[in-house]
């Protein structure tokens, strides 16, 4: 028999009855859809992955190098931990970002705070699983790295809220990555001169990113290497002087015979640094300081890349350096990084 709908039913039926939403696969409480994956990728700040990647290769190369597969696994681990660090930071810095990077707050809201944390925990777990194949020393360094990654932003330690602890913790992005690469060949050397130079360089560079965020950090009551000063000009002066001190360490390491004289070629980058510091000094707005920070970012990558080439002037090193620059330029060009350089909201806020 064929069912026939009555006229009364037709009249009472709502033709605009809403459709039930589609059921989506989830990770925890977060729907797994392409849009959320893009948001997570942006919050993971892929351009920052170049620091641990280059430092890992540098440590592995100086320890003697070896097969390619540990490099590929190590690069994956370094990128995943850095991505997790940035996701946790985006979750924890909501109050500061409401002033410094409001678009990042919007991105976090799109996936929810739990979504950001869930993604970071997933990346930590994958990194831990991969590390099993790289030896016990690597796993130990990774454990320290994950601890540092979490408590750089999260309470109760929240290293980034303490000026000196913040810089030491930030330098771990290079220092711990170097040690992880070095450890693959079965040892760790905390007194390796290249490790000391690269780690201290990253410590000083950590002051640069705090300059554009001066206003937001000040309002939020967050103590950084910038907000400990009464005004941003004094913070710029302090940063400018500090950024040149790695070259003093470089000369000292060469003079004592701990480093080969070929590393003095790194001094050529001091000319580029002088231009960046001059740009920071002339900047009148947070947007101007953010532009200087962008140039400083590529300068910092260049220092690590050039040091890698000086340590091992081979086709493999040149390939790694080229890959790091292509990746960084690509993600910068398509503007997927959640840190925005053009701070239009600052202009609107000042007009109001």
TORKOL-4160 file (C-alpha; in steps of 0.2 Angstrom, whole numbers, padded with zeros to 4 digits, m for minus):
352
<pt num="1" X="0000" Y="0000" Z="0000"/>
<pt num="2" X="0005" Y="0018" Z="m0003"/>
<pt num="3" X="0004" Y="0030" Z="0011"/>
<pt num="4" X="m0005" Y="0046" Z="0007"/>
<pt num="5" X="m0002" Y="0062" Z="0017"/>
<pt num="6" X="m0019" Y="0070" Z="0023"/>
<pt num="7" X="m0023" Y="0088" Z="0018"/>
<pt num="8" X="m0023" Y="0092" Z="0037"/>
<pt num="9" X="m0006" Y="0086" Z="0040"/>
<pt num="10" X="0000" Y="0096" Z="0025"/>
<pt num="11" X="m0007" Y="0112" Z="0032"/>
<pt num="12" X="0001" Y="0109" Z="0050"/>
<pt num="13" X="0018" Y="0104" Z="0043"/>
<pt num="14" X="0031" Y="0117" Z="0045"/>
<pt num="15" X="0040" Y="0118" Z="0028"/>
<pt num="16" X="0055" Y="0127" Z="0036"/>
<pt num="17" X="0058" Y="0114" Z="0049"/>
<pt num="18" X="0077" Y="0115" Z="0053"/>
<pt num="19" X="0088" Y="0101" Z="0048"/>
<pt num="20" X="0098" Y="0092" Z="0061"/>
<pt num="21" X="0117" Y="0096" Z="0061"/>
<pt num="22" X="0128" Y="0083" Z="0054"/>
<pt num="23" X="0137" Y="0072" Z="0066"/>
<pt num="24" X="0156" Y="0076" Z="0065"/>
<pt num="25" X="0171" Y="0065" Z="0071"/>
<pt num="26" X="0178" Y="0073" Z="0087"/>
<pt num="27" X="0194" Y="0073" Z="0097"/>
<pt num="28" X="0188" Y="0075" Z="0115"/>
<pt num="29" X="0175" Y="0089" Z="0113"/>
<pt num="30" X="0182" Y="0097" Z="0098"/>
<pt num="31" X="0174" Y="0093" Z="0081"/>
<pt num="32" X="0188" Y="0088" Z="0068"/>
<pt num="33" X="0184" Y="0098" Z="0053"/>
<pt num="34" X="0196" Y="0107" Z="0041"/>
<pt num="35" X="0192" Y="0124" Z="0048"/>
<pt num="36" X="0198" Y="0119" Z="0066"/>
<pt num="37" X="0214" Y="0111" Z="0059"/>
<pt num="38" X="0218" Y="0127" Z="0050"/>
<pt num="39" X="0215" Y="0137" Z="0066"/>
<pt num="40" X="0226" Y="0125" Z="0076"/>
<pt num="41" X="0240" Y="0126" Z="0063"/>
<pt num="42" X="0239" Y="0145" Z="0064"/>
<pt num="43" X="0240" Y="0145" Z="0083"/>
<pt num="44" X="0254" Y="0132" Z="0082"/>
<pt num="45" X="0264" Y="0147" Z="0074"/>
<pt num="46" X="0274" Y="0136" Z="0060"/>
<pt num="47" X="0287" Y="0150" Z="0057"/>
<pt num="48" X="0294" Y="0147" Z="0074"/>
<pt num="49" X="0298" Y="0129" Z="0071"/>
<pt num="50" X="0314" Y="0134" Z="0061"/>
<pt num="51" X="0323" Y="0138" Z="0078"/>
<pt num="52" X="0322" Y="0121" Z="0085"/>
<pt num="53" X="0324" Y="0112" Z="0068"/>
<pt num="54" X="0340" Y="0121" Z="0064"/>
<pt num="55" X="0347" Y="0119" Z="0082"/>
<pt num="56" X="0343" Y="0100" Z="0082"/>
<pt num="57" X="0352" Y="0098" Z="0065"/>
<pt num="58" X="0367" Y="0109" Z="0072"/>
<pt num="59" X="0368" Y="0098" Z="0088"/>
<pt num="60" X="0367" Y="0082" Z="0078"/>
<pt num="61" X="0380" Y="0088" Z="0065"/>
<pt num="62" X="0393" Y="0093" Z="0079"/>
<pt num="63" X="0391" Y="0076" Z="0088"/>
<pt num="64" X="0396" Y="0067" Z="0072"/>
<pt num="65" X="0380" Y="0066" Z="0062"/>
<pt num="66" X="0375" Y="0049" Z="0055"/>
<pt num="67" X="0360" Y="0041" Z="0046"/>
<pt num="68" X="0345" Y="0052" Z="0039"/>
<pt num="69" X="0331" Y="0043" Z="0048"/>
<pt num="70" X="0335" Y="0050" Z="0066"/>
<pt num="71" X="0336" Y="0068" Z="0058"/>
<pt num="72" X="0318" Y="0066" Z="0051"/>
<pt num="73" X="0311" Y="0059" Z="0067"/>
<pt num="74" X="0320" Y="0073" Z="0077"/>
<pt num="75" X="0314" Y="0086" Z="0066"/>
<pt num="76" X="0296" Y="0080" Z="0068"/>
<pt num="77" X="0298" Y="0080" Z="0087"/>
<pt num="78" X="0306" Y="0097" Z="0087"/>
<pt num="79" X="0291" Y="0104" Z="0077"/>
<pt num="80" X="0278" Y="0096" Z="0087"/>
<pt num="81" X="0284" Y="0102" Z="0104"/>
<pt num="82" X="0286" Y="0119" Z="0097"/>
<pt num="83" X="0268" Y="0119" Z="0090"/>
<pt num="84" X="0262" Y="0113" Z="0108"/>
<pt num="85" X="0272" Y="0127" Z="0116"/>
<pt num="86" X="0263" Y="0140" Z="0105"/>
<pt num="87" X="0246" Y="0132" Z="0108"/>
<pt num="88" X="0248" Y="0132" Z="0127"/>
<pt num="89" X="0254" Y="0150" Z="0126"/>
<pt num="90" X="0239" Y="0155" Z="0116"/>
<pt num="91" X="0228" Y="0147" Z="0129"/>
<pt num="92" X="0237" Y="0155" Z="0144"/>
<pt num="93" X="0240" Y="0172" Z="0137"/>
<pt num="94" X="0222" Y="0177" Z="0134"/>
<pt num="95" X="0223" Y="0192" Z="0145"/>
<pt num="96" X="0238" Y="0199" Z="0137"/>
<pt num="97" X="0233" Y="0195" Z="0119"/>
<pt num="98" X="0217" Y="0204" Z="0122"/>
<pt num="99" X="0228" Y="0220" Z="0120"/>
<pt num="100" X="0243" Y="0213" Z="0110"/>
<pt num="101" X="0235" Y="0201" Z="0098"/>
<pt num="102" X="0216" Y="0201" Z="0099"/>
<pt num="103" X="0215" Y="0191" Z="0083"/>
<pt num="104" X="0223" Y="0177" Z="0092"/>
<pt num="105" X="0210" Y="0177" Z="0106"/>
<pt num="106" X="0197" Y="0176" Z="0092"/>
<pt num="107" X="0206" Y="0160" Z="0085"/>
<pt num="108" X="0206" Y="0152" Z="0102"/>
<pt num="109" X="0188" Y="0155" Z="0104"/>
<pt num="110" X="0184" Y="0147" Z="0087"/>
<pt num="111" X="0191" Y="0130" Z="0094"/>
<pt num="112" X="0188" Y="0133" Z="0112"/>
<pt num="113" X="0201" Y="0133" Z="0126"/>
<pt num="114" X="0199" Y="0115" Z="0128"/>
<pt num="115" X="0202" Y="0112" Z="0109"/>
<pt num="116" X="0219" Y="0121" Z="0110"/>
<pt num="117" X="0224" Y="0111" Z="0125"/>
<pt num="118" X="0218" Y="0095" Z="0118"/>
<pt num="119" X="0228" Y="0098" Z="0102"/>
<pt num="120" X="0244" Y="0102" Z="0112"/>
<pt num="121" X="0242" Y="0086" Z="0122"/>
<pt num="122" X="0240" Y="0076" Z="0106"/>
<pt num="123" X="0256" Y="0084" Z="0099"/>
<pt num="124" X="0266" Y="0080" Z="0115"/>
<pt num="125" X="0260" Y="0062" Z="0114"/>
<pt num="126" X="0265" Y="0060" Z="0096"/>
<pt num="127" X="0282" Y="0068" Z="0100"/>
<pt num="128" X="0284" Y="0056" Z="0115"/>
<pt num="129" X="0280" Y="0041" Z="0104"/>
<pt num="130" X="0293" Y="0046" Z="0091"/>
<pt num="131" X="0306" Y="0049" Z="0104"/>
<pt num="132" X="0306" Y="0031" Z="0109"/>
<pt num="133" X="0316" Y="0027" Z="0093"/>
<pt num="134" X="0329" Y="0040" Z="0096"/>
<pt num="135" X="0337" Y="0033" Z="0113"/>
<pt num="136" X="0335" Y="0036" Z="0131"/>
<pt num="137" X="0345" Y="0052" Z="0132"/>
<pt num="138" X="0334" Y="0059" Z="0119"/>
<pt num="139" X="0319" Y="0054" Z="0129"/>
<pt num="140" X="0326" Y="0062" Z="0144"/>
<pt num="141" X="0330" Y="0079" Z="0135"/>
<pt num="142" X="0312" Y="0078" Z="0128"/>
<pt num="143" X="0305" Y="0076" Z="0145"/>
<pt num="144" X="0314" Y="0092" Z="0151"/>
<pt num="145" X="0308" Y="0101" Z="0135"/>
<pt num="146" X="0290" Y="0096" Z="0138"/>
<pt num="147" X="0291" Y="0102" Z="0156"/>
<pt num="148" X="0299" Y="0119" Z="0150"/>
<pt num="149" X="0286" Y="0120" Z="0136"/>
<pt num="150" X="0271" Y="0118" Z="0148"/>
<pt num="151" X="0277" Y="0129" Z="0162"/>
<pt num="152" X="0284" Y="0143" Z="0151"/>
<pt num="153" X="0266" Y="0149" Z="0151"/>
<pt num="154" X="0256" Y="0139" Z="0163"/>
<pt num="155" X="0254" Y="0142" Z="0182"/>
<pt num="156" X="0260" Y="0139" Z="0195"/>
<pt num="157" X="0278" Y="0141" Z="0188"/>
<pt num="158" X="0274" Y="0152" Z="0173"/>
<pt num="159" X="0292" Y="0156" Z="0169"/>
<pt num="160" X="0287" Y="0170" Z="0156"/>
<pt num="161" X="0280" Y="0181" Z="0170"/>
<pt num="162" X="0298" Y="0182" Z="0178"/>
<pt num="163" X="0310" Y="0192" Z="0167"/>
<pt num="164" X="0326" Y="0181" Z="0169"/>
<pt num="165" X="0317" Y="0164" Z="0170"/>
<pt num="166" X="0307" Y="0169" Z="0155"/>
<pt num="167" X="0323" Y="0172" Z="0145"/>
<pt num="168" X="0331" Y="0156" Z="0151"/>
<pt num="169" X="0316" Y="0146" Z="0147"/>
<pt num="170" X="0314" Y="0154" Z="0130"/>
<pt num="171" X="0332" Y="0149" Z="0126"/>
<pt num="172" X="0327" Y="0131" Z="0128"/>
<pt num="173" X="0319" Y="0132" Z="0111"/>
<pt num="174" X="0337" Y="0132" Z="0104"/>
<pt num="175" X="0347" Y="0124" Z="0118"/>
<pt num="176" X="0337" Y="0109" Z="0122"/>
<pt num="177" X="0334" Y="0106" Z="0103"/>
<pt num="178" X="0353" Y="0106" Z="0101"/>
<pt num="179" X="0356" Y="0094" Z="0116"/>
<pt num="180" X="0342" Y="0082" Z="0109"/>
<pt num="181" X="0351" Y="0082" Z="0092"/>
<pt num="182" X="0368" Y="0079" Z="0101"/>
<pt num="183" X="0361" Y="0065" Z="0112"/>
<pt num="184" X="0356" Y="0054" Z="0097"/>
<pt num="185" X="0375" Y="0049" Z="0096"/>
<pt num="186" X="0375" Y="0043" Z="0114"/>
<pt num="187" X="0381" Y="0058" Z="0124"/>
<pt num="188" X="0377" Y="0075" Z="0130"/>
<pt num="189" X="0390" Y="0089" Z="0132"/>
<pt num="190" X="0384" Y="0104" Z="0141"/>
<pt num="191" X="0400" Y="0113" Z="0139"/>
<pt num="192" X="0401" Y="0112" Z="0120"/>
<pt num="193" X="0405" Y="0130" Z="0114"/>
<pt num="194" X="0393" Y="0130" Z="0100"/>
<pt num="195" X="0379" Y="0125" Z="0112"/>
<pt num="196" X="0384" Y="0139" Z="0124"/>
<pt num="197" X="0385" Y="0152" Z="0110"/>
<pt num="198" X="0368" Y="0147" Z="0102"/>
<pt num="199" X="0359" Y="0145" Z="0118"/>
<pt num="200" X="0365" Y="0162" Z="0124"/>
<pt num="201" X="0361" Y="0170" Z="0108"/>
<pt num="202" X="0343" Y="0164" Z="0109"/>
<pt num="203" X="0342" Y="0170" Z="0127"/>
<pt num="204" X="0346" Y="0188" Z="0121"/>
<pt num="205" X="0335" Y="0187" Z="0106"/>
<pt num="206" X="0320" Y="0183" Z="0118"/>
<pt num="207" X="0320" Y="0201" Z="0123"/>
<pt num="208" X="0315" Y="0207" Z="0106"/>
<pt num="209" X="0298" Y="0199" Z="0106"/>
<pt num="210" X="0293" Y="0208" Z="0122"/>
<pt num="211" X="0295" Y="0225" Z="0115"/>
<pt num="212" X="0279" Y="0226" Z="0104"/>
<pt num="213" X="0269" Y="0218" Z="0118"/>
<pt num="214" X="0275" Y="0231" Z="0131"/>
<pt num="215" X="0257" Y="0239" Z="0132"/>
<pt num="216" X="0247" Y="0223" Z="0134"/>
<pt num="217" X="0260" Y="0215" Z="0146"/>
<pt num="218" X="0260" Y="0231" Z="0156"/>
<pt num="219" X="0241" Y="0232" Z="0158"/>
<pt num="220" X="0240" Y="0214" Z="0162"/>
<pt num="221" X="0253" Y="0216" Z="0176"/>
<pt num="222" X="0265" Y="0204" Z="0167"/>
<pt num="223" X="0284" Y="0207" Z="0171"/>
<pt num="224" X="0295" Y="0204" Z="0156"/>
<pt num="225" X="0312" Y="0210" Z="0151"/>
<pt num="226" X="0303" Y="0225" Z="0144"/>
<pt num="227" X="0290" Y="0230" Z="0157"/>
<pt num="228" X="0303" Y="0230" Z="0171"/>
<pt num="229" X="0307" Y="0247" Z="0163"/>
<pt num="230" X="0297" Y="0263" Z="0166"/>
<pt num="231" X="0295" Y="0266" Z="0147"/>
<pt num="232" X="0297" Y="0256" Z="0131"/>
<pt num="233" X="0312" Y="0267" Z="0126"/>
<pt num="234" X="0322" Y="0261" Z="0140"/>
<pt num="235" X="0317" Y="0244" Z="0136"/>
<pt num="236" X="0323" Y="0246" Z="0118"/>
<pt num="237" X="0340" Y="0253" Z="0124"/>
<pt num="238" X="0342" Y="0238" Z="0135"/>
<pt num="239" X="0338" Y="0225" Z="0122"/>
<pt num="240" X="0349" Y="0234" Z="0109"/>
<pt num="241" X="0364" Y="0233" Z="0120"/>
<pt num="242" X="0360" Y="0215" Z="0126"/>
<pt num="243" X="0359" Y="0209" Z="0108"/>
<pt num="244" X="0377" Y="0213" Z="0104"/>
<pt num="245" X="0384" Y="0203" Z="0119"/>
<pt num="246" X="0384" Y="0186" Z="0110"/>
<pt num="247" X="0397" Y="0193" Z="0099"/>
<pt num="248" X="0408" Y="0196" Z="0114"/>
<pt num="249" X="0405" Y="0178" Z="0119"/>
<pt num="250" X="0410" Y="0173" Z="0102"/>
<pt num="251" X="0426" Y="0182" Z="0102"/>
<pt num="252" X="0430" Y="0176" Z="0119"/>
<pt num="253" X="0427" Y="0157" Z="0114"/>
<pt num="254" X="0438" Y="0160" Z="0099"/>
<pt num="255" X="0452" Y="0168" Z="0109"/>
<pt num="256" X="0452" Y="0154" Z="0122"/>
<pt num="257" X="0454" Y="0141" Z="0108"/>
<pt num="258" X="0437" Y="0133" Z="0111"/>
<pt num="259" X="0430" Y="0138" Z="0094"/>
<pt num="260" X="0439" Y="0139" Z="0078"/>
<pt num="261" X="0443" Y="0156" Z="0070"/>
<pt num="262" X="0431" Y="0152" Z="0056"/>
<pt num="263" X="0416" Y="0156" Z="0067"/>
<pt num="264" X="0422" Y="0174" Z="0068"/>
<pt num="265" X="0413" Y="0175" Z="0051"/>
<pt num="266" X="0397" Y="0176" Z="0061"/>
<pt num="267" X="0403" Y="0194" Z="0066"/>
<pt num="268" X="0397" Y="0200" Z="0049"/>
<pt num="269" X="0379" Y="0197" Z="0055"/>
<pt num="270" X="0382" Y="0211" Z="0068"/>
<pt num="271" X="0380" Y="0224" Z="0054"/>
<pt num="272" X="0363" Y="0217" Z="0050"/>
<pt num="273" X="0359" Y="0218" Z="0069"/>
<pt num="274" X="0364" Y="0236" Z="0070"/>
<pt num="275" X="0351" Y="0240" Z="0056"/>
<pt num="276" X="0338" Y="0231" Z="0066"/>
<pt num="277" X="0342" Y="0240" Z="0082"/>
<pt num="278" X="0342" Y="0256" Z="0073"/>
<pt num="279" X="0324" Y="0252" Z="0067"/>
<pt num="280" X="0318" Y="0247" Z="0084"/>
<pt num="281" X="0325" Y="0264" Z="0091"/>
<pt num="282" X="0316" Y="0274" Z="0078"/>
<pt num="283" X="0300" Y="0264" Z="0080"/>
<pt num="284" X="0286" Y="0275" Z="0088"/>
<pt num="285" X="0272" Y="0263" Z="0089"/>
<pt num="286" X="0269" Y="0244" Z="0094"/>
<pt num="287" X="0267" Y="0241" Z="0075"/>
<pt num="288" X="0284" Y="0248" Z="0071"/>
<pt num="289" X="0292" Y="0237" Z="0085"/>
<pt num="290" X="0282" Y="0222" Z="0078"/>
<pt num="291" X="0290" Y="0225" Z="0061"/>
<pt num="292" X="0307" Y="0227" Z="0069"/>
<pt num="293" X="0303" Y="0210" Z="0077"/>
<pt num="294" X="0300" Y="0202" Z="0061"/>
<pt num="295" X="0316" Y="0207" Z="0054"/>
<pt num="296" X="0324" Y="0202" Z="0070"/>
<pt num="297" X="0316" Y="0185" Z="0068"/>
<pt num="298" X="0325" Y="0182" Z="0051"/>
<pt num="299" X="0341" Y="0189" Z="0058"/>
<pt num="300" X="0340" Y="0176" Z="0072"/>
<pt num="301" X="0337" Y="0162" Z="0060"/>
<pt num="302" X="0351" Y="0168" Z="0049"/>
<pt num="303" X="0363" Y="0167" Z="0064"/>
<pt num="304" X="0359" Y="0149" Z="0068"/>
<pt num="305" X="0359" Y="0144" Z="0049"/>
<pt num="306" X="0376" Y="0152" Z="0046"/>
<pt num="307" X="0383" Y="0144" Z="0062"/>
<pt num="308" X="0377" Y="0127" Z="0055"/>
<pt num="309" X="0386" Y="0130" Z="0038"/>
<pt num="310" X="0402" Y="0136" Z="0047"/>
<pt num="311" X="0401" Y="0120" Z="0058"/>
<pt num="312" X="0398" Y="0109" Z="0043"/>
<pt num="313" X="0400" Y="0117" Z="0025"/>
<pt num="314" X="0392" Y="0102" Z="0016"/>
<pt num="315" X="0378" Y="0100" Z="0004"/>
<pt num="316" X="0367" Y="0093" Z="0017"/>
<pt num="317" X="0369" Y="0108" Z="0028"/>
<pt num="318" X="0365" Y="0120" Z="0014"/>
<pt num="319" X="0350" Y="0109" Z="0010"/>
<pt num="320" X="0344" Y="0110" Z="0028"/>
<pt num="321" X="0347" Y="0129" Z="0028"/>
<pt num="322" X="0338" Y="0132" Z="0012"/>
<pt num="323" X="0323" Y="0121" Z="0017"/>
<pt num="324" X="0322" Y="0131" Z="0034"/>
<pt num="325" X="0321" Y="0148" Z="0025"/>
<pt num="326" X="0309" Y="0142" Z="0011"/>
<pt num="327" X="0297" Y="0136" Z="0025"/>
<pt num="328" X="0299" Y="0151" Z="0035"/>
<pt num="329" X="0296" Y="0163" Z="0020"/>
<pt num="330" X="0282" Y="0152" Z="0014"/>
<pt num="331" X="0272" Y="0153" Z="0030"/>
<pt num="332" X="0276" Y="0171" Z="0032"/>
<pt num="333" X="0270" Y="0175" Z="0014"/>
<pt num="334" X="0253" Y="0166" Z="0016"/>
<pt num="335" X="0251" Y="0174" Z="0033"/>
<pt num="336" X="0246" Y="0159" Z="0043"/>
<pt num="337" X="0255" Y="0164" Z="0058"/>
<pt num="338" X="0244" Y="0170" Z="0072"/>
<pt num="339" X="0255" Y="0184" Z="0077"/>
<pt num="340" X="0250" Y="0199" Z="0067"/>
<pt num="341" X="0262" Y="0212" Z="0062"/>
<pt num="342" X="0250" Y="0225" Z="0055"/>
<pt num="343" X="0241" Y="0231" Z="0071"/>
<pt num="344" X="0226" Y="0240" Z="0064"/>
<pt num="345" X="0217" Y="0239" Z="0081"/>
<pt num="346" X="0230" Y="0250" Z="0089"/>
<pt num="347" X="0226" Y="0264" Z="0077"/>
<pt num="348" X="0207" Y="0262" Z="0081"/>
<pt num="349" X="0210" Y="0261" Z="0099"/>
<pt num="350" X="0221" Y="0277" Z="0099"/>
<pt num="351" X="0207" Y="0286" Z="0089"/>
<pt num="352" X="0194" Y="0282" Z="0101"/>
